[in-house]
Amino acid sequence: MSKRTPPWLDDMSQLARRAGKLAVAARAEGERGWKAAVLELLDELPLVQRDEFEVLRALVLAADERQAALEKRIAVLEKAAAAKRQAQTKATTKSKSKTRRKTG
């Protein structure tokens, strides 16, 4: 005597196969929707293109180098000015000292 599968079990098997196909289709649709949403969000964000970024980066680096050079130049000039003031102060002090000796 052979056993036959009950018809309800065949129906359940067919239903499970259809549900699997539906799940795969839903997943693919979900991924497409998710990707579209992300792309739309990225389009709305104020992002800069890579080439524009590189140009601005080069400008900033050049400005930083120029600023560093100017800061060094200012330091040298300030040092020279301080030395000049010190020399003038010494000269003035010597001159006052000589004047006091002559009058004293």
Backbone as JSON Lines, residues from 0, in Angstrom:
{"i":0,"aa":"M","n":[0.83,-1.16,0.0],"ca":[0.0,0.0,0.0],"c":[0.89,1.24,0.0]}
{"i":1,"aa":"S","n":[0.66,2.14,-0.9],"ca":[1.48,3.35,-1.01],"c":[0.75,4.5,-0.35]}
{"i":2,"aa":"K","n":[1.55,5.33,0.24],"ca":[0.97,6.5,0.9],"c":[1.03,7.68,-0.05]}
{"i":3,"aa":"R","n":[0.0,8.37,-0.15],"ca":[-0.06,9.6,-0.95],"c":[-0.02,10.78,-0.01]}
{"i":4,"aa":"T","n":[0.61,11.87,-0.48],"ca":[0.61,13.07,0.34],"c":[-0.77,13.68,0.3]}
{"i":5,"aa":"P","n":[-1.18,14.14,1.44],"ca":[-2.49,14.76,1.46],"c":[-2.49,16.04,0.62]}
{"i":6,"aa":"P","n":[-3.59,16.37,0.01],"ca":[-3.65,17.56,-0.84],"c":[-3.37,18.84,-0.06]}
{"i":7,"aa":"W","n":[-3.74,18.9,1.17],"ca":[-3.51,20.12,1.94],"c":[-2.02,20.36,2.14]}
{"i":8,"aa":"L","n":[-1.21,19.25,2.21],"ca":[0.22,19.39,2.34],"c":[0.83,19.91,1.04]}
{"i":9,"aa":"D","n":[0.32,19.47,-0.1],"ca":[0.78,20.01,-1.39],"c":[0.45,21.5,-1.48]}
{"i":10,"aa":"D","n":[-0.74,21.84,-1.0],"ca":[-1.13,23.27,-1.03],"c":[-0.22,24.1,-0.13]}
{"i":11,"aa":"M","n":[0.12,23.56,1.02],"ca":[1.0,24.28,1.95],"c":[2.4,24.44,1.34]}
{"i":12,"aa":"S","n":[2.87,23.41,0.66],"ca":[4.18,23.46,0.02],"c":[4.2,24.52,-1.08]}
{"i":13,"aa":"Q","n":[3.16,24.54,-1.86],"ca":[3.06,25.53,-2.94],"c":[2.96,26.95,-2.35]}
{"i":14,"aa":"L","n":[2.21,27.08,-1.28],"ca":[2.07,28.38,-0.61],"c":[3.42,28.85,-0.06]}
{"i":15,"aa":"A","n":[4.2,27.94,0.5],"ca":[5.51,28.29,1.03],"c":[6.45,28.73,-0.09]}
{"i":16,"aa":"R","n":[6.42,28.04,-1.24],"ca":[7.25,28.44,-2.37],"c":[6.87,29.84,-2.85]}
{"i":17,"aa":"R","n":[5.59,30.1,-2.93],"ca":[5.13,31.44,-3.37],"c":[5.54,32.51,-2.35]}
{"i":18,"aa":"A","n":[5.44,32.16,-1.07],"ca":[5.82,33.12,-0.04],"c":[7.32,33.42,-0.13]}
{"i":19,"aa":"G","n":[8.11,32.4,-0.43],"ca":[9.56,32.6,-0.59],"c":[9.85,33.53,-1.76]}
{"i":20,"aa":"K","n":[9.19,33.3,-2.88],"ca":[9.38,34.17,-4.04],"c":[8.94,35.59,-3.73]}
{"i":21,"aa":"L","n":[7.84,35.7,-3.01],"ca":[7.34,37.02,-2.63],"c":[8.32,37.73,-1.7]}
{"i":22,"aa":"A","n":[8.92,36.98,-0.78],"ca":[9.9,37.57,0.14],"c":[11.13,38.06,-0.62]}
{"i":23,"aa":"V","n":[11.6,37.29,-1.59],"ca":[12.75,37.71,-2.39],"c":[12.41,38.97,-3.18]}
{"i":24,"aa":"A","n":[11.23,39.02,-3.75],"ca":[10.8,40.2,-4.51],"c":[10.66,41.41,-3.58]}
{"i":25,"aa":"A","n":[10.11,41.19,-2.4],"ca":[9.95,42.29,-1.45],"c":[11.31,42.82,-1.0]}
{"i":26,"aa":"R","n":[12.25,41.91,-0.8],"ca":[13.59,42.33,-0.41],"c":[14.22,43.18,-1.5]}
{"i":27,"aa":"A","n":[14.12,42.74,-2.74],"ca":[14.69,43.49,-3.85],"c":[14.04,44.86,-3.97]}
{"i":28,"aa":"E","n":[12.74,44.9,-3.8],"ca":[12.01,46.19,-3.86],"c":[12.43,47.08,-2.7]}
{"i":29,"aa":"G","n":[12.59,46.5,-1.53],"ca":[13.04,47.26,-0.37],"c":[14.43,47.86,-0.58]}
{"i":30,"aa":"E","n":[15.32,47.07,-1.15],"ca":[16.67,47.56,-1.42],"c":[16.64,48.71,-2.42]}
{"i":31,"aa":"R","n":[15.83,48.56,-3.47],"ca":[15.71,49.64,-4.45],"c":[15.16,50.9,-3.81]}
{"i":32,"aa":"G","n":[14.15,50.75,-2.97],"ca":[13.57,51.9,-2.29],"c":[14.55,52.55,-1.34]}
{"i":33,"aa":"W","n":[15.3,51.72,-0.63],"ca":[16.3,52.24,0.31],"c":[17.4,52.99,-0.43]}
{"i":34,"aa":"K","n":[17.88,52.41,-1.51],"ca":[18.92,53.07,-2.3],"c":[18.41,54.4,-2.86]}
{"i":35,"aa":"A","n":[17.19,54.41,-3.35],"ca":[16.62,55.64,-3.89],"c":[16.5,56.7,-2.81]}
{"i":36,"aa":"A","n":[16.09,56.28,-1.62],"ca":[15.96,57.24,-0.52],"c":[17.31,57.82,-0.12]}
{"i":37,"aa":"V","n":[18.33,56.98,-0.07],"ca":[19.67,57.45,0.29],"c":[20.21,58.4,-0.78]}
{"i":38,"aa":"L","n":[20.02,58.04,-2.05],"ca":[20.49,58.92,-3.12],"c":[19.77,60.26,-3.1]}
{"i":39,"aa":"E","n":[18.48,60.23,-2.81],"ca":[17.72,61.48,-2.72],"c":[18.23,62.33,-1.56]}
{"i":40,"aa":"L","n":[18.5,61.7,-0.44],"ca":[19.02,62.41,0.73],"c":[20.38,63.03,0.41]}
{"i":41,"aa":"L","n":[21.25,62.27,-0.26],"ca":[22.57,62.78,-0.62],"c":[22.47,63.95,-1.59]}
{"i":42,"aa":"D","n":[21.49,63.9,-2.49],"ca":[21.3,65.02,-3.43],"c":[20.89,66.29,-2.7]}
{"i":43,"aa":"E","n":[20.15,66.15,-1.61],"ca":[19.67,67.31,-0.87],"c":[20.74,67.9,0.05]}
{"i":44,"aa":"L","n":[21.72,67.1,0.45],"ca":[22.76,67.59,1.36],"c":[23.7,68.52,0.61]}
{"i":45,"aa":"P","n":[24.2,69.54,1.3],"ca":[25.13,70.46,0.66],"c":[26.56,69.89,0.63]}
{"i":46,"aa":"L","n":[26.75,68.85,-0.15],"ca":[28.05,68.2,-0.24],"c":[28.84,68.81,-1.39]}
{"i":47,"aa":"V","n":[30.15,68.77,-1.26],"ca":[31.03,69.34,-2.28],"c":[31.64,68.2,-3.09]}
{"i":48,"aa":"Q","n":[31.88,68.46,-4.36],"ca":[32.49,67.45,-5.22],"c":[33.97,67.29,-4.85]}
{"i":49,"aa":"R","n":[34.53,66.15,-5.13],"ca":[35.92,65.85,-4.76],"c":[36.89,66.84,-5.39]}
{"i":50,"aa":"D","n":[36.7,67.17,-6.68],"ca":[37.64,68.09,-7.33],"c":[37.56,69.49,-6.72]}
{"i":51,"aa":"E","n":[36.36,69.93,-6.35],"ca":[36.21,71.22,-5.69],"c":[36.9,71.19,-4.32]}
{"i":52,"aa":"F","n":[36.76,70.09,-3.63],"ca":[37.41,69.93,-2.33],"c":[38.92,70.03,-2.47]}
{"i":53,"aa":"E","n":[39.48,69.36,-3.46],"ca":[40.93,69.37,-3.66],"c":[41.43,70.78,-3.98]}
{"i":54,"aa":"V","n":[40.67,71.53,-4.78],"ca":[41.07,72.91,-5.1],"c":[41.07,73.76,-3.83]}
{"i":55,"aa":"L","n":[40.01,73.65,-3.04],"ca":[39.93,74.42,-1.8],"c":[41.02,74.0,-0.81]}
{"i":56,"aa":"R","n":[41.3,72.72,-0.77],"ca":[42.36,72.21,0.12],"c":[43.7,72.81,-0.26]}
{"i":57,"aa":"A","n":[43.99,72.86,-1.56],"ca":[45.25,73.45,-2.02],"c":[45.32,74.93,-1.65]}
{"i":58,"aa":"L","n":[44.21,75.64,-1.79],"ca":[44.17,77.05,-1.43],"c":[44.43,77.25,0.06]}
{"i":59,"aa":"V","n":[43.82,76.43,0.88],"ca":[44.0,76.54,2.32],"c":[45.45,76.23,2.71]}
{"i":60,"aa":"L","n":[46.01,75.2,2.12],"ca":[47.41,74.86,2.42],"c":[48.35,75.99,2.01]}
{"i":61,"aa":"A","n":[48.09,76.59,0.85],"ca":[48.92,77.72,0.4],"c":[48.76,78.9,1.35]}
{"i":62,"aa":"A","n":[47.54,79.15,1.8],"ca":[47.29,80.25,2.74],"c":[47.99,79.98,4.08]}
{"i":63,"aa":"D","n":[47.97,78.73,4.52],"ca":[48.66,78.38,5.76],"c":[50.17,78.6,5.65]}
{"i":64,"aa":"E","n":[50.73,78.21,4.51],"ca":[52.16,78.41,4.3],"c":[52.5,79.89,4.27]}
{"i":65,"aa":"R","n":[51.66,80.67,3.6],"ca":[51.88,82.12,3.52],"c":[51.78,82.73,4.92]}
{"i":66,"aa":"Q","n":[50.81,82.3,5.69],"ca":[50.65,82.82,7.05],"c":[51.87,82.48,7.9]}
{"i":67,"aa":"A","n":[52.36,81.26,7.8],"ca":[53.55,80.86,8.56],"c":[54.75,81.71,8.17]}
{"i":68,"aa":"A","n":[54.92,81.96,6.87],"ca":[56.04,82.79,6.41],"c":[55.9,84.21,6.94]}
{"i":69,"aa":"L","n":[54.68,84.74,6.91],"ca":[54.46,86.1,7.42],"c":[54.69,86.18,8.93]}
{"i":70,"aa":"E","n":[54.3,85.15,9.65],"ca":[54.53,85.14,11.1],"c":[56.03,85.13,11.4]}
{"i":71,"aa":"K","n":[56.81,84.37,10.62],"ca":[58.26,84.36,10.8],"c":[58.84,85.74,10.49]}
{"i":72,"aa":"R","n":[58.34,86.34,9.41],"ca":[58.83,87.66,9.03],"c":[58.52,88.7,10.12]}
{"i":73,"aa":"I","n":[57.32,88.63,10.67],"ca":[56.94,89.55,11.74],"c":[57.84,89.35,12.95]}
{"i":74,"aa":"A","n":[58.13,88.1,13.29],"ca":[59.0,87.81,14.43],"c":[60.38,88.41,14.22]}
{"i":75,"aa":"V","n":[60.93,88.28,13.02],"ca":[62.24,88.84,12.71],"c":[62.19,90.36,12.82]}
{"i":76,"aa":"L","n":[61.15,90.98,12.26],"ca":[61.03,92.43,12.31],"c":[60.84,92.92,13.74]}
{"i":77,"aa":"E","n":[60.06,92.21,14.54],"ca":[59.87,92.6,15.94],"c":[61.18,92.49,16.72]}
{"i":78,"aa":"K","n":[61.94,91.44,16.43],"ca":[63.23,91.27,17.1],"c":[64.18,92.41,16.72]}
{"i":79,"aa":"A","n":[64.19,92.76,15.43],"ca":[65.05,93.86,14.97],"c":[64.61,95.18,15.6]}
{"i":80,"aa":"A","n":[63.3,95.4,15.67],"ca":[62.79,96.63,16.27],"c":[63.14,96.7,17.75]}
{"i":81,"aa":"A","n":[63.04,95.57,18.44],"ca":[63.39,95.54,19.87],"c":[64.87,95.83,20.06]}
{"i":82,"aa":"A","n":[65.7,95.27,19.2],"ca":[67.14,95.51,19.29],"c":[67.44,96.98,19.02]}
{"i":83,"aa":"K","n":[66.75,97.56,18.05],"ca":[66.95,98.97,17.73],"c":[66.52,99.86,18.9]}
{"i":84,"aa":"R","n":[65.39,99.54,19.52],"ca":[64.93,100.3,20.68],"c":[65.92,100.19,21.83]}
{"i":85,"aa":"Q","n":[66.44,98.99,22.01],"ca":[67.41,98.78,23.09],"c":[68.69,99.58,22.82]}
{"i":86,"aa":"A","n":[69.13,99.58,21.57],"ca":[70.33,100.34,21.22],"c":[70.08,101.84,21.42]}
{"i":87,"aa":"Q","n":[68.9,102.3,21.03],"ca":[68.57,103.72,21.22],"c":[68.51,104.07,22.7]}
{"i":88,"aa":"T","n":[67.95,103.15,23.49],"ca":[67.86,103.4,24.93],"c":[69.26,103.49,25.53]}
{"i":89,"aa":"K","n":[70.16,102.62,25.12],"ca":[71.54,102.64,25.62],"c":[72.23,103.93,25.2]}
{"i":90,"aa":"A","n":[72.01,104.33,23.95],"ca":[72.63,105.55,23.45],"c":[72.11,106.77,24.21]}
{"i":91,"aa":"T","n":[70.82,106.8,24.45],"ca":[70.22,107.91,25.18],"c":[70.74,107.93,26.61]}
{"i":92,"aa":"T","n":[70.85,106.78,27.22],"ca":[71.36,106.69,28.59],"c":[72.81,107.16,28.66]}
{"i":93,"aa":"K","n":[73.64,106.75,27.7],"ca":[75.04,107.18,27.66],"c":[75.13,108.69,27.46]}
{"i":94,"aa":"S","n":[74.29,109.19,26.58],"ca":[74.31,110.62,26.28],"c":[73.9,111.43,27.5]}
{"i":95,"aa":"K","n":[72.91,110.98,28.24],"ca":[72.48,111.67,29.46],"c":[73.56,111.59,30.53]}
{"i":96,"aa":"S","n":[74.23,110.45,30.58],"ca":[75.3,110.26,31.56],"c":[76.47,111.2,31.28]}
{"i":97,"aa":"K","n":[76.84,111.36,30.02],"ca":[77.91,112.26,29.65],"c":[77.54,113.71,29.95]}
{"i":98,"aa":"T","n":[76.3,114.06,29.69],"ca":[75.82,115.42,29.94],"c":[75.87,115.72,31.42]}
{"i":99,"aa":"R","n":[75.52,114.79,32.24],"ca":[75.53,114.99,33.7],"c":[76.97,115.17,34.2]}
{"i":100,"aa":"R","n":[77.89,114.42,33.63],"ca":[79.29,114.52,34.07],"c":[79.87,115.89,33.7]}
{"i":101,"aa":"K","n":[79.51,116.36,32.52],"ca":[80.05,117.64,32.08],"c":[79.5,118.78,32.93]}
{"i":102,"aa":"T","n":[78.23,118.7,33.26],"ca":[77.61,119.78,34.02],"c":[77.89,119.64,35.51]}
{"i":103,"aa":"G","n":[78.24,118.5,35.94],"ca":[78.4,118.23,37.36],"c":[79.7,118.55,37.88]}
